[in-house]
Protein backbone atom coordinates (compact mmCIF):
# COMPACT_ATOMS: atom_id res chain seq x y z
CA UNK A 1 0.00 0.00 0.00
CA UNK A 2 2.80 2.40 0.79
CA UNK A 3 4.93 1.41 -2.19
CA UNK A 4 2.63 3.05 -4.84
CA UNK A 5 2.56 6.27 -2.78
CA UNK A 6 6.35 6.32 -2.46
CA UNK A 7 6.79 5.66 -6.18
CA UNK A 8 4.27 8.40 -7.07
CA UNK A 9 5.96 10.89 -4.78
CA UNK A 10 9.36 10.02 -6.23
CA UNK A 11 8.12 10.52 -9.80
CA UNK A 12 6.51 13.87 -8.97
CA UNK A 13 9.65 15.04 -7.25
CA UNK A 14 11.88 14.04 -10.17
CA UNK A 15 9.58 15.71 -12.71
CA UNK A 16 9.49 18.87 -10.58
CA UNK A 17 13.26 19.06 -10.47
CA UNK A 18 13.51 18.74 -14.25
CA UNK A 19 11.23 21.71 -15.02
CA UNK A 20 12.97 24.66 -16.63
CA UNK A 21 13.81 27.54 -14.34
CA UNK A 22 11.94 30.73 -15.15
CA UNK A 23 14.19 33.75 -15.61
CA UNK A 24 11.46 36.12 -14.39
CA UNK A 25 8.85 35.84 -11.71
CA UNK A 26 5.17 35.82 -12.76
CA UNK A 27 4.85 39.36 -11.40
CA UNK A 28 7.76 40.57 -13.56
CA UNK A 29 6.27 38.89 -16.62
CA UNK A 30 2.87 40.51 -15.97
CA UNK A 31 4.44 43.94 -15.46
CA UNK A 32 6.75 43.80 -18.47
CA UNK A 33 5.97 46.37 -21.12
CA UNK A 34 5.95 45.42 -24.74
CA UNK A 35 7.89 47.70 -27.08
CA UNK A 36 4.60 48.80 -28.67
CA UNK A 37 3.15 49.67 -25.26
CA UNK A 38 6.27 51.62 -24.30
CA UNK A 39 6.23 53.52 -27.61
CA UNK A 40 2.58 54.46 -27.03
CA UNK A 41 3.41 55.68 -23.50
CA UNK A 42 6.33 57.74 -24.79
CA UNK A 43 4.21 59.34 -27.55
CA UNK A 44 1.56 60.19 -24.94
CA UNK A 45 4.27 61.62 -22.66
CA UNK A 46 5.59 63.71 -25.57
CA UNK A 47 2.14 65.19 -26.25
CA UNK A 48 1.62 66.00 -22.56
CA UNK A 49 5.09 67.54 -22.34
CA UNK A 50 4.53 69.75 -25.40
CA UNK A 51 1.13 70.90 -24.11
CA UNK A 52 2.43 71.77 -20.64
CA UNK A 53 5.63 73.40 -21.92
CA UNK A 54 3.52 75.70 -24.15
CA UNK A 55 1.13 76.37 -21.27
CA UNK A 56 4.05 77.30 -18.98
CA UNK A 57 5.73 79.47 -21.64
CA UNK A 58 2.52 81.30 -22.44
CA UNK A 59 2.34 82.62 -18.89
CA UNK A 60 5.70 84.45 -19.15
CA UNK A 61 6.71 83.63 -15.59
CA UNK A 62 10.37 84.52 -15.09
CA UNK A 63 10.51 85.19 -11.32
CA UNK A 64 9.61 82.25 -9.12
CA UNK A 65 10.79 79.79 -6.50
CA UNK A 66 10.07 76.16 -5.68
CA UNK A 67 11.16 73.32 -3.44
CA UNK A 68 12.87 70.42 -5.17
CA UNK A 69 13.51 66.96 -3.75
CA UNK A 70 15.64 64.46 -5.63
CA UNK A 71 15.04 60.91 -4.38
CA UNK A 72 17.99 59.41 -6.17
CA UNK A 73 20.65 56.84 -5.32
CA UNK A 74 23.19 59.60 -4.82
CA UNK A 75 24.96 61.46 -2.04
CA UNK A 76 22.75 63.14 0.57
CA UNK A 77 23.81 66.66 -0.45
CA UNK A 78 22.36 66.08 -3.93
CA UNK A 79 18.92 65.01 -2.67
CA UNK A 80 17.55 68.09 -0.96
CA UNK A 81 14.97 69.23 -0.37
CA UNK A 82 16.21 72.60 -1.54
CA UNK A 83 14.56 75.91 -2.34
CA UNK A 84 15.47 77.14 -5.80
CA UNK A 85 14.97 80.84 -6.52
CA UNK A 86 14.84 82.10 -10.11
CA UNK A 87 14.86 85.75 -11.21
CA UNK A 88 14.59 86.84 -14.83
CA UNK A 89 14.82 83.17 -15.83
CA UNK A 90 18.20 82.69 -14.10
CA UNK A 91 18.84 80.73 -10.91
CA UNK A 92 19.99 83.06 -8.15
CA UNK A 93 20.11 80.64 -5.19
CA UNK A 94 19.80 77.02 -4.12
CA UNK A 95 19.40 76.63 -0.36
CA UNK A 96 18.81 73.69 1.93
CA UNK A 97 15.34 73.50 3.47
CA UNK A 98 16.84 71.89 6.58
CA UNK A 99 19.55 74.49 7.25
CA UNK A 100 18.59 77.52 5.18
CA UNK A 101 22.19 77.62 3.96
CA UNK A 102 23.38 77.55 0.35
CA UNK A 103 24.20 74.15 -1.11
CA UNK A 104 26.52 73.21 -3.96
CA UNK A 105 24.52 74.41 -7.00
CA UNK A 106 26.23 71.87 -9.26
CA UNK A 107 24.18 69.08 -7.65
CA UNK A 108 20.97 70.71 -8.90
CA UNK A 109 22.19 72.24 -12.16
CA UNK A 110 19.89 70.07 -14.30
CA UNK A 111 16.84 70.93 -12.19
CA UNK A 112 17.32 74.59 -11.25
CA UNK A 113 14.70 76.15 -13.54
CA UNK A 114 11.33 74.99 -14.80
CA UNK A 115 12.53 74.89 -18.45
CA UNK A 116 15.36 72.57 -17.37
CA UNK A 117 12.82 70.26 -15.71
CA UNK A 118 10.98 70.08 -19.04
CA UNK A 119 14.34 69.21 -20.64
CA UNK A 120 14.79 66.30 -18.18
CA UNK A 121 11.45 64.89 -19.35
CA UNK A 122 12.37 65.39 -23.02
CA UNK A 123 15.67 63.59 -22.44
CA UNK A 124 13.82 60.58 -20.99
CA UNK A 125 11.55 60.49 -24.05
CA UNK A 126 14.47 60.86 -26.45
CA UNK A 127 16.32 57.99 -24.76
CA UNK A 128 13.16 55.81 -24.80
CA UNK A 129 13.06 55.38 -21.02
CA UNK A 130 11.55 52.11 -19.87
CA UNK A 131 9.19 53.98 -17.54
CA UNK A 132 8.25 57.66 -17.44
CA UNK A 133 5.58 59.07 -15.15
CA UNK A 134 5.05 62.82 -14.91
CA UNK A 135 2.46 64.92 -13.13
CA UNK A 136 1.90 68.56 -14.01
CA UNK A 137 0.44 71.57 -12.21
CA UNK A 138 -3.05 72.26 -13.55
CA UNK A 139 -2.65 75.96 -12.75
CA UNK A 140 0.79 76.69 -14.25
CA UNK A 141 1.78 73.62 -16.32
CA UNK A 142 5.16 72.95 -14.65
CA UNK A 143 5.99 69.36 -13.66
CA UNK A 144 5.23 68.50 -10.03
CA UNK A 145 6.54 64.90 -10.13
CA UNK A 146 8.99 63.29 -12.52
CA UNK A 147 9.71 59.57 -12.17
CA UNK A 148 12.07 58.04 -14.72
CA UNK A 149 13.45 54.52 -15.03
CA UNK A 150 15.71 54.46 -18.06
CA UNK A 151 16.36 50.71 -18.04
CA UNK A 152 14.39 48.03 -16.17
CA UNK A 153 17.49 45.84 -16.01
CA UNK A 154 19.71 48.41 -14.27
CA UNK A 155 19.38 49.21 -10.58
CA UNK A 156 19.88 52.63 -9.05
CA UNK A 157 19.73 54.75 -12.24
CA UNK A 158 16.18 55.97 -11.66
CA UNK A 159 15.23 59.62 -11.07
CA UNK A 160 12.44 60.67 -8.73
CA UNK A 161 11.96 64.43 -8.63
CA UNK A 162 9.30 66.26 -6.64
CA UNK A 163 8.56 69.94 -7.16
CA UNK A 164 6.51 71.61 -4.42
CA UNK A 165 5.70 75.03 -2.91
CA UNK A 166 5.88 76.83 -6.25
CA UNK A 167 5.45 80.60 -5.89
CA UNK A 168 5.42 83.32 -8.50
CA UNK A 169 7.51 86.27 -7.27
CA UNK A 170 6.38 89.73 -8.32
ABEGO torsion letter per residue (X at the ends): XAAAAAAAAAAAAAAAAABBBBABBAAAAAABBBAAAAAAAAAAAAAAAAAAAAAAAAAGBABBBBBBBBBBBBBAAAAOBBBBBBBGGBBABBBBAAAGBBBBAAAAAAAABAAAAAAAAAAAAAAGBABBBBBBBAAAGBBABBBBBABAABBGABBBBBBBGBBBBX
